Structures are given as structure tokens and as C-alpha cells.
Amino acid sequence: IASCQMYGIQKFGYVDDPLAQQANPAKAAAIDKLLERFSNHVKVAYVETVGSDNYSVLLGVDPATHAERVLYKVKLPGNPIIGEGKPENQNHAIIFTRGEHLQTLDMNQDNYLGESYKMRNLLECFQGNVRIVGFREHIFSESGGAVASVAASNEFVFGTMVQRCRTWPLM
């Protein structure tokens, strides 16, 4: 599931949404191409605003006809984007995931071959009551300038230090 909270605005350009000014139809078209090419495996979760109601929508593509279809549409209790965009984006889409294990990746998180080898060991070693297990992120956009460097440092402090300390209540 690719979670893109702005997809609905980018594709449909909701007029009553203040973010409609940031709509970029080219980004929505690129996501549409991914959906069509990998229709058996990729679904897109996005936030749809209708009046004052917000919905989390899971969109898929029929592999035979390549027609888009809404697989699920869940009414949300309010605007899901009340804090930082990244965790809120993951929160609204997590309702569509299934399975015993879930891996989340950020757009700026490097996922090279060495990192993927860790996943098998992770799944073998942690059984039972483990709730959250994480690896340090290697953020490759860190070298993009001062702002990127500060953002990467912030992610390191939260993802590696603070987040690890907060996992103990869940165990």
C-alpha cells in the first residue's frame, strides 16, 4: 500500500480544499502509472474530503480492465492531519493493512540490499509478544543542504533514541 494523503487533491483537485492550490496533476499521473503497471500488487491510500467529512480511501486497479475502483472507504472522525504529515499519513492507511508483520518505509529512507537482508533475521528472531522493532534509518537525502541535514538529524533523534525508549509500555 502506497499512502499518499495528497493523491485525491492532486488527481481530483477538490475546489473546497485549501490545499488544492498545491495540487500537482503530474504526481497523480505518475501514481496512476504505477497502479496500472503493478495492478496486482499496488494499492493507494489517500484522504478524501467531502464537505466537512474526511475519508480514508483505498484505491486499486482491476488487472483485467485497468479500471480504477475504490476498494474501501472509511469515514474518519475528523481531519487525520493534525500533527506531522508522515505519521498521520501512515496512521490513516494502516487500517487497510493485513498480516502478522508490517514494514513501513519513508520516501527518503534508503532501502538498499544490505538493509533488506536484515528483514529475514528480524522475522526469525522476534516472535511472541514483540510489538515494535525498528532499525536505524539511513536517510540519503541528508546531504541535500542545511534543511535536509537538520531534518535527518531530527529523524535520527526521534527514530533511534526517543522511539526506542517509548516502546517498553507496549511489551
C-alpha positions as CSV (number, residue, x, y, z in Angstrom):
1,I,0.0,0.0,0.0
2,A,1.4,3.4,-1.0
3,S,0.0,6.0,1.2
4,C,-0.3,9.4,-0.4
5,Q,-2.6,11.7,1.5
6,M,-2.5,14.3,-1.3
7,Y,-3.4,12.0,-4.1
8,G,-7.1,12.9,-4.1
9,I,-6.3,16.6,-4.2
10,Q,-3.7,16.1,-6.9
11,K,-5.9,13.9,-9.1
12,F,-9.4,15.4,-8.5
13,G,-8.5,18.9,-7.3
14,Y,-11.1,19.4,-4.6
15,V,-12.1,23.0,-5.0
16,D,-13.2,23.5,-1.4
17,D,-9.9,22.2,0.0
18,P,-7.3,24.9,0.9
19,L,-4.5,22.5,-0.2
20,A,-6.0,22.4,-3.8
21,Q,-3.6,25.2,-4.7
22,Q,-0.7,22.8,-4.2
23,A,-2.3,20.2,-6.5
24,N,0.1,18.7,-8.9
25,P,-1.7,16.5,-11.5
26,A,1.6,15.2,-12.8
27,K,2.3,13.5,-9.5
28,A,-1.1,11.9,-9.5
29,A,-0.5,10.7,-13.1
30,A,2.8,9.1,-12.0
31,I,1.0,7.2,-9.2
32,D,-1.7,6.2,-11.8
33,K,1.0,4.7,-14.0
34,L,2.4,2.7,-11.0
35,L,-1.2,1.5,-10.2
36,E,-1.7,0.4,-13.8
37,R,1.6,-1.3,-14.2
38,F,1.6,-3.2,-10.9
39,S,-2.2,-3.5,-10.5
40,N,-2.0,-6.9,-8.9
41,H,0.3,-5.7,-6.1
42,V,0.0,-1.9,-5.5
43,K,-2.9,-0.1,-3.9
44,V,-3.0,3.6,-3.0
45,A,-4.4,5.0,0.2
46,Y,-5.4,8.7,0.3
47,V,-7.5,11.1,2.2
48,E,-10.7,12.4,0.6
49,T,-12.5,15.4,2.0
50,V,-16.2,15.8,1.2
51,G,-17.7,18.9,2.8
52,S,-16.6,18.7,6.4
53,D,-16.2,14.9,6.3
54,N,-12.9,13.1,5.8
55,Y,-12.5,9.6,4.4
56,S,-9.6,7.3,4.1
57,V,-9.8,5.7,0.7
58,L,-8.0,2.6,-0.7
59,L,-7.9,2.7,-4.5
60,G,-7.0,-0.2,-6.7
61,V,-7.0,-1.0,-10.3
62,D,-8.7,-4.0,-11.9
63,P,-5.9,-6.0,-13.6
64,A,-8.1,-7.1,-16.5
65,T,-9.8,-3.8,-17.4
66,H,-7.3,-1.4,-15.8
67,A,-10.3,0.5,-14.4
68,E,-9.8,2.2,-11.1
69,R,-12.0,1.1,-8.3
70,V,-12.4,2.1,-4.7
71,L,-11.8,-0.9,-2.6
72,Y,-12.6,0.6,0.8
73,K,-13.7,4.0,2.0
74,V,-13.7,4.6,5.8
75,K,-15.1,7.7,7.4
76,L,-12.6,9.3,9.7
77,P,-13.6,11.0,13.0
78,G,-12.0,14.3,11.9
79,N,-9.1,15.7,9.9
80,P,-6.4,13.0,10.0
81,I,-3.6,15.5,9.5
82,I,-3.5,17.2,12.9
83,G,0.3,16.8,13.6
84,E,3.2,15.9,11.5
85,G,2.3,14.7,8.0
86,K,4.4,11.5,7.9
87,P,2.9,9.6,10.9
88,E,-0.5,10.9,10.2
89,N,-0.2,9.6,6.6
90,Q,0.8,6.2,8.0
91,N,-2.0,6.2,10.6
92,H,-4.8,6.8,8.1
93,A,-3.5,4.0,5.8
94,I,-2.7,1.3,8.4
95,I,-6.4,0.3,8.6
96,F,-6.0,-1.2,5.1
97,T,-3.0,-3.5,6.0
98,R,-3.2,-7.1,6.9
99,G,-0.8,-9.7,8.1
100,E,1.4,-10.6,11.0
101,H,4.2,-8.3,10.2
102,L,4.2,-4.8,8.8
103,Q,7.1,-2.8,7.4
104,T,6.9,0.9,6.8
105,L,9.3,2.9,4.7
106,D,9.6,6.6,4.2
107,M,10.2,8.1,0.8
108,N,13.6,9.4,1.9
109,Q,14.6,6.2,3.6
110,D,17.3,4.2,1.9
111,N,16.4,0.6,1.3
112,Y,19.4,-0.9,-0.2
113,L,20.2,-4.6,-0.5
114,G,22.1,-4.8,2.8
115,E,19.1,-3.5,4.7
116,S,16.7,-6.0,3.1
117,Y,18.8,-8.9,4.4
118,K,18.1,-7.8,7.9
119,M,14.3,-8.4,7.5
120,R,14.7,-12.2,7.4
121,N,16.7,-12.2,10.6
122,L,14.2,-9.8,12.2
123,L,11.3,-12.1,11.5
124,E,13.2,-15.2,12.7
125,C,14.5,-13.6,16.0
126,F,11.4,-11.7,17.2
127,Q,8.5,-14.0,18.0
128,G,5.7,-13.7,20.5
129,N,4.9,-10.5,22.3
130,V,7.1,-8.2,20.4
131,R,5.1,-5.1,19.2
132,I,7.6,-2.7,17.7
133,V,11.0,-3.4,16.3
134,G,13.0,-0.9,14.4
135,F,16.3,-0.3,12.7
136,R,18.1,2.9,12.4
137,E,17.2,4.8,9.2
138,H,19.9,5.7,6.7
139,I,18.5,8.9,5.3
140,F,20.2,9.5,2.0
141,S,18.7,13.0,1.5
142,E,20.8,14.3,4.4
143,S,23.4,15.8,2.1
144,G,20.8,17.9,0.3
145,G,21.6,21.1,2.2
146,A,21.2,22.6,5.7
147,V,17.5,22.0,5.9
148,A,17.8,18.3,4.9
149,S,20.7,17.9,7.4
150,V,18.6,19.3,10.2
151,A,15.6,17.1,9.2
152,A,17.7,14.0,9.0
153,S,19.2,14.8,12.5
154,N,15.7,15.2,13.8
155,E,14.6,11.9,12.4
156,F,17.7,10.2,13.9
157,V,17.0,11.6,17.4
158,F,13.3,10.6,17.2
159,G,13.6,7.3,15.4
160,T,16.7,6.0,17.1
161,M,16.6,7.4,20.6
162,V,13.2,8.6,21.7
163,Q,11.1,6.0,19.9
164,R,13.1,3.1,21.4
165,C,12.5,4.4,24.9
166,R,8.8,4.6,24.3
167,T,8.4,1.0,23.2
168,W,8.6,-0.5,26.6
169,P,5.0,0.1,27.6
170,L,3.8,-2.0,24.7
171,M,5.8,-5.1,25.7
